[in-house]
Amino acid sequence: MHFKGKSDSLPSIAARKLESLAFMPKSVVIVGGSHAAAQTCVSLRQGGWDGKIIIIGDEAELPYHRPPLSKDFLSGQKALSDILIRPRGAYDAADIELKLGVRVGSIDRKGKTVLTDTGETVPYEKLVLTTGARIRRLPVKGEGLDNVFYLRDTTDVLAIKHKMKTAKTALIIGGGYIGLETAASLRVRGIDVTVLEAMPRILQRVTAPQLSRFYKRIHLQEGVNILENVMASKITTTDRGNLRVSTSCDQNFDADMLIIGIGVIPNTELAEMAGLTIGNGIEVNEFCQTSDPDIYAAGDVSWHHNKIYDTHIRLESVPNATEQGKVVAAHINGKAKPHNALPWFWSDQFDLKLQIAGLSTGYDQIIIRGDIETSRSFAAYYFKGGRFISVDAVNAPRDFMFGKMALIKGVNLDKARLPDSAEELKSLILKP
């Protein structure tokens, strides 16, 4: 009988390992069940990727549209099935593996694997981080009490909707878009709503004073009470079981429920632990590649350079997540196209449809087209150094589409004639 020594056995084992690795199916692993994830997986298949695609998401639900959370889903006009980005059958048809309710705890860049909280090690050829953002918690005593809510996912909204069945009064801390959208949804359901905003005006971080005054007027007309320059300092319960918000100015506000909406924080921890470059999010190049060329990031978590505005930005925007998902898939499929999209957004409050094209940051002039003081329809055009940079259009879809087209083409507008609503929009384009 012949016994193999170590010199005989080890090479054969190594050879078998190499042989088995050669036949392992190539795979793209997507971490996070977001808009960017839903777009990336479909675009990969459409672009010709024939390997495995695995989505690992820490929520139990299929990827869903997040904007309706504070609007139609909260108000009860839509069910969870109505806001799914795609039904399960679409993922099955595209042979996309879903690991839902599973969290990725770490990335092994050298071994090209991710480790989940279930103990599973998942190998990847390319890794896509679409980890999104989480709510920013209010750093005051009592923010974890019962009937104090945040609004970021379906679980949050379902809890809020359950309380809405019995609540007659509600407080909202935060006068940004999420806070105001939530206020509108609650008010439509007949709940008395008070919004507490710490800054001198609502929407101060994102828009001009004229827009803040407009939205304050509309909300007051709809029965929402708005208080600015009011900072919460403590949350307690009253003898009657209501919540009480105390402020730094020694004011007290009582309500049946409290919703906090003071912004979000990008989920960069996984990338940081893996040693990837971080800015205001995970830093990526024009192809959404991180500092590791085999790892990509897309959506709310990505920090990228925008050529149109020549600055690094992180966008909490569905259009941006969708576009970056397409860019990631194209690059992985060897059909690289750089990301260079115009940022655009929207917000729905009551009967108001706000559509925003471009970034107004740093503007030095604003021109209003339409009646912002008494009507519910107008457009605000922003300029910086004489150049048109952004438009906010409220119930004015033609102004939005025109402004978006002008920004994409890089043309400037006739500021003298712009305020006159009788002027045809196309005639306002200045020739080079």
C-alpha positions, 0 to 999 in steps of 0.5 A: 500500500502506498501512502502519500506524503505531504509533498504529494497531498498539498499540491493536489489540494491547492490544485483542486481549490484553484479548479473549484474557484475557476468554476465558481459563478461570477457574482454581483452582491448588492448591499441594501434594498433601496431604489439604487439596488432595484435599478442596479440589478435590473440594469445589470441583467438588461446590459447582459450580466449572466452571473449571479446577482444577490441583493442583501437588504436588512428590511424584510420587504422588497425594495419600495418607493420611499417618497410615498411613506410621508404622503400616500402611504401615511395618509392611507391612499396606498398600501405597501403592495402599491409602493413596491418598486417591482413585484417579487415575480420580476426579481424571480424572472430576472434570476435575482436572489433576494436575502431580505431581513439580513444585515451585512456586518463586514466586508473582506476586500482581500477575500472578496466576501461579505459576512452577514449577521446570519453567519453566511459568507457571501463571495462577490466579484463586484460589490455594490453598496446601496446602504442609503441613510438612517434617521438623525435622532433628536439628542434630548431626554425622552425621545425614546418614549412611547408615541414618539416616532421617526419616519424612515421605513414602512415599520415606522409608518405602520406604527404612526398609522396605528396611532393616528386611529386614536390621535387627535393632536400631533406635534412634529419636530422639524420643518423640512420637506419630510416634516411638512409632508407629514404634517399635510398627511396628518392634517388631511386625516383631521388631526390637529398638527403643530410643527416646531422648527428650530431655525428662523424659518421652515425649509431654511436649509433647502430653499429661499425665504420666499418659498418658506413664506409661501409654504408657511402661508399654505400650511396655516391656511390648511390649519397647521400651526407652525412655530419657528425659532423653537428648539425642543429641550425635553420630552416627557409625559403628562398626568393625562398620558399625553406627550409634552415637548418642552423648549429651550424658551420654557414653552410646553406643547402637549399632544397625543403623538410626536413625529421627529423629522430632523434629517438623515445620516448616510450609512457609511459605517460598513465602508469605513470599516472596510477602509474605503474613502469617505467624505460626506458619504462614500466617495465615488468617481464618475462611474460610481466606483469607490477607492476599491475598483471592485466596490461601487456605491450608489444612491443616498450614501454616495458622495460624488462630483457633479460636473454641472456645478463643479462640486462634490454632492450627496443627493437624497433623491430617487432620480439620482439613485436610479441614474447611479444604478444604471451607471454602476450596471453599465460599468460592470457590464463593460459599457462605461458611461460617466454619471453626469445627471442634473439633480432634480427632486419633488415634494407633495403637500396638500394639492401642491406639487413642488418640482425642483431642477438643479441646485440653488446653493449659493444663489444671489438672485431669485426671480418669481414668475407667477403669483407667490403671494396669493395663488398656489402656482408659481415658479422661482428661478435662481441665478448665481453670478448672472447664470441660471442655476435652478428652478422651483416650480409649484403646480407649474410643470411647464416651468419645471420642464423648461427650467430642467431643459435649460439647465441640461443644455447650459443656456441662460435666460432673459432675466428682464422678461422672465417675471412676465407670465405672458412671455412664452418660455422658449422665447426667454432663452438667450442666444450665446 
